[in-house]
Every structure is written in structure tokens, then in C-alpha cells.
Amino acid sequence: MEKPQEFILVSAPNKAGEEFVRQLIHKHVPFAAIANNRAEQQRLRELGCKHIILIDTRDEQTWIFPEFPVSKVFLFESSLNLCCRYLRICRTWTAESIYVITHSGNPRLIYKGLGADVVLHTNQHQMAFLMASIGS
């Protein structure tokens, strides 16, 4: 029996996240995006995302498993609270690495305590270096 296709999961609320999504699309890497409201969902569609998980981060009853297996997760931080919620959700969806990419000085230990494997602090919008972590 063939193993189902795994998807990388991405939260892309900023320019760095958008750049990463463009690279995934360009390299034909299977991925899904996560959004917490309809406006974000529409923005991700316009960016070219074909698979989008819309989730109410405030209601744990809605945090159901996606219809596909999730491999690595890349969370681009725009808000400490939202990133923490996404971490709590995504940690239950995968045993693989979760990356938090942030421009802020929010403490690394908060993200690590919630399940992030890698916390990257960067002021760049170019995310080509992340492609190496997905094997493409």
C-alpha cells in the first residue's frame, strides 16, 4: 500500500512567509497554508495556495486533523499570540520539525516550550535558505 502524500504546512502572514510560499510553488513542493480568518484565506488563494486550512484558533473544538498527513511546519510570526496558538495546534498534527521564523525579539523559550524545534530570528525577506531544510 502506498504512503499518502505528506504536505508541508505554512503560516504566511508576512512578506517573508509569502516569499517562502512562492518558492514552494516554484519548486512544486506539496504544501498547505493555514489561516485563521476568511481575509487571510483569500489572500493566500491570491498568492497561489491550492490547499488552505481555515481554523478558528480560539476554539479548540475546531482543531481537527487535516485530511492529509503533515510533515514539516513553517510558522512565520506576525503575532506572538497567533504563533503560539498555531504551535499548539500544529504540534498535534506532526512529529516532524516545526520552524518558527520571527523578526521580533520574542523569547525563544516560549516557542520551544510550545513545541517548536527551530526558532530562527531574521530581518531578511529572502527565504531561500529554508528550502534546504525541506530537501528541495
Contacts in CASP RR format, 6 or more apart in sequence:
PFRMAT RR
TARGET T0000
AUTHOR 0000-0000-0000
METHOD contacts of the structure
MODEL  1
MEKPQEFILVSAPNKAGEEFVRQLIHKHVPFAAIANNRAEQQRLRELGCK
HIILIDTRDEQTWIFPEFPVSKVFLFESSLNLCCRYLRICRTWTAESIYV
ITHSGNPRLIYKGLGADVVLHTNQHQMAFLMASIGS
4 68 0 8 1.000
4 69 0 8 1.000
5 30 0 8 1.000
5 68 0 8 1.000
5 69 0 8 1.000
6 30 0 8 1.000
6 68 0 8 1.000
6 69 0 8 1.000
6 70 0 8 1.000
6 71 0 8 1.000
7 30 0 8 1.000
7 31 0 8 1.000
7 32 0 8 1.000
7 51 0 8 1.000
7 66 0 8 1.000
7 68 0 8 1.000
7 69 0 8 1.000
7 70 0 8 1.000
7 71 0 8 1.000
8 24 0 8 1.000
8 29 0 8 1.000
8 30 0 8 1.000
8 31 0 8 1.000
8 32 0 8 1.000
8 70 0 8 1.000
8 71 0 8 1.000
8 72 0 8 1.000
8 73 0 8 1.000
8 74 0 8 1.000
8 134 0 8 1.000
9 31 0 8 1.000
9 32 0 8 1.000
9 33 0 8 1.000
9 34 0 8 1.000
9 53 0 8 1.000
9 66 0 8 1.000
9 70 0 8 1.000
9 71 0 8 1.000
9 72 0 8 1.000
9 73 0 8 1.000
9 74 0 8 1.000
9 90 0 8 1.000
9 93 0 8 1.000
9 94 0 8 1.000
10 17 0 8 1.000
10 20 0 8 1.000
10 21 0 8 1.000
10 24 0 8 1.000
10 31 0 8 1.000
10 32 0 8 1.000
10 33 0 8 1.000
10 34 0 8 1.000
10 73 0 8 1.000
10 74 0 8 1.000
10 75 0 8 1.000
10 76 0 8 1.000
11 17 0 8 1.000
11 33 0 8 1.000
11 34 0 8 1.000
11 74 0 8 1.000
11 75 0 8 1.000
11 76 0 8 1.000
11 82 0 8 1.000
11 83 0 8 1.000
11 86 0 8 1.000
12 18 0 8 1.000
12 20 0 8 1.000
12 21 0 8 1.000
12 33 0 8 1.000
12 44 0 8 1.000
12 47 0 8 1.000
12 76 0 8 1.000
13 40 0 8 1.000
13 76 0 8 1.000
13 77 0 8 1.000
13 78 0 8 1.000
13 79 0 8 1.000
13 82 0 8 1.000
14 76 0 8 1.000
14 77 0 8 1.000
14 78 0 8 1.000
14 103 0 8 1.000
15 125 0 8 1.000
16 76 0 8 1.000
16 101 0 8 1.000
16 103 0 8 1.000
16 122 0 8 1.000
16 124 0 8 1.000
16 125 0 8 1.000
16 127 0 8 1.000
17 74 0 8 1.000
17 76 0 8 1.000
17 101 0 8 1.000
17 127 0 8 1.000
18 47 0 8 1.000
19 125 0 8 1.000
19 126 0 8 1.000
19 127 0 8 1.000
20 74 0 8 1.000
20 76 0 8 1.000
20 101 0 8 1.000
20 127 0 8 1.000
20 130 0 8 1.000
21 31 0 8 1.000
21 33 0 8 1.000
21 44 0 8 1.000
21 47 0 8 1.000
21 48 0 8 1.000
21 49 0 8 1.000
22 47 0 8 1.000
23 127 0 8 1.000
23 128 0 8 1.000
23 130 0 8 1.000
23 131 0 8 1.000
24 31 0 8 1.000
25 48 0 8 1.000
27 131 0 8 1.000
27 136 0 8 1.000
29 134 0 8 1.000
29 136 0 8 1.000
31 49 0 8 1.000
31 51 0 8 1.000
32 49 0 8 1.000
32 51 0 8 1.000
32 52 0 8 1.000
32 53 0 8 1.000
32 66 0 8 1.000
32 68 0 8 1.000
32 70 0 8 1.000
33 44 0 8 1.000
33 49 0 8 1.000
33 51 0 8 1.000
33 52 0 8 1.000
33 53 0 8 1.000
34 52 0 8 1.000
34 53 0 8 1.000
34 55 0 8 1.000
34 86 0 8 1.000
34 89 0 8 1.000
34 90 0 8 1.000
35 41 0 8 1.000
35 43 0 8 1.000
35 44 0 8 1.000
35 52 0 8 1.000
35 53 0 8 1.000
35 54 0 8 1.000
35 55 0 8 1.000
36 54 0 8 1.000
36 55 0 8 1.000
36 56 0 8 1.000
36 57 0 8 1.000
36 82 0 8 1.000
36 85 0 8 1.000
37 54 0 8 1.000
38 54 0 8 1.000
41 52 0 8 1.000
41 54 0 8 1.000
44 52 0 8 1.000
45 52 0 8 1.000
51 68 0 8 1.000
53 66 0 8 1.000
55 62 0 8 1.000
55 63 0 8 1.000
55 89 0 8 1.000
56 62 0 8 1.000
57 82 0 8 1.000
57 85 0 8 1.000
57 86 0 8 1.000
57 89 0 8 1.000
58 85 0 8 1.000
63 89 0 8 1.000
63 92 0 8 1.000
65 92 0 8 1.000
65 93 0 8 1.000
66 93 0 8 1.000
69 94 0 8 1.000
70 90 0 8 1.000
70 93 0 8 1.000
70 94 0 8 1.000
70 96 0 8 1.000
71 94 0 8 1.000
71 96 0 8 1.000
72 94 0 8 1.000
72 96 0 8 1.000
72 97 0 8 1.000
72 98 0 8 1.000
72 99 0 8 1.000
72 133 0 8 1.000
72 134 0 8 1.000
73 90 0 8 1.000
73 93 0 8 1.000
73 94 0 8 1.000
73 96 0 8 1.000
73 97 0 8 1.000
73 98 0 8 1.000
73 99 0 8 1.000
74 99 0 8 1.000
74 101 0 8 1.000
74 130 0 8 1.000
75 83 0 8 1.000
75 86 0 8 1.000
75 87 0 8 1.000
75 90 0 8 1.000
75 98 0 8 1.000
75 99 0 8 1.000
75 100 0 8 1.000
75 101 0 8 1.000
75 116 0 8 1.000
76 101 0 8 1.000
76 102 0 8 1.000
77 83 0 8 1.000
77 100 0 8 1.000
77 101 0 8 1.000
77 102 0 8 1.000
77 103 0 8 1.000
77 104 0 8 1.000
77 106 0 8 1.000
80 104 0 8 1.000
80 106 0 8 1.000
80 110 0 8 1.000
83 100 0 8 1.000
83 102 0 8 1.000
83 111 0 8 1.000
84 110 0 8 1.000
84 111 0 8 1.000
84 114 0 8 1.000
87 98 0 8 1.000
87 100 0 8 1.000
87 111 0 8 1.000
87 114 0 8 1.000
87 115 0 8 1.000
87 116 0 8 1.000
88 114 0 8 1.000
90 98 0 8 1.000
91 98 0 8 1.000
91 114 0 8 1.000
91 115 0 8 1.000
97 117 0 8 1.000
97 118 0 8 1.000
97 133 0 8 1.000
98 115 0 8 1.000
98 116 0 8 1.000
98 117 0 8 1.000
98 118 0 8 1.000
99 116 0 8 1.000
99 117 0 8 1.000
99 118 0 8 1.000
99 119 0 8 1.000
99 120 0 8 1.000
99 130 0 8 1.000
99 133 0 8 1.000
100 111 0 8 1.000
100 116 0 8 1.000
100 118 0 8 1.000
100 119 0 8 1.000
100 120 0 8 1.000
101 120 0 8 1.000
101 122 0 8 1.000
101 127 0 8 1.000
101 130 0 8 1.000
102 111 0 8 1.000
102 119 0 8 1.000
102 120 0 8 1.000
102 121 0 8 1.000
102 122 0 8 1.000
103 121 0 8 1.000
103 122 0 8 1.000
103 123 0 8 1.000
105 121 0 8 1.000
108 119 0 8 1.000
108 121 0 8 1.000
111 119 0 8 1.000
112 119 0 8 1.000
118 133 0 8 1.000
END
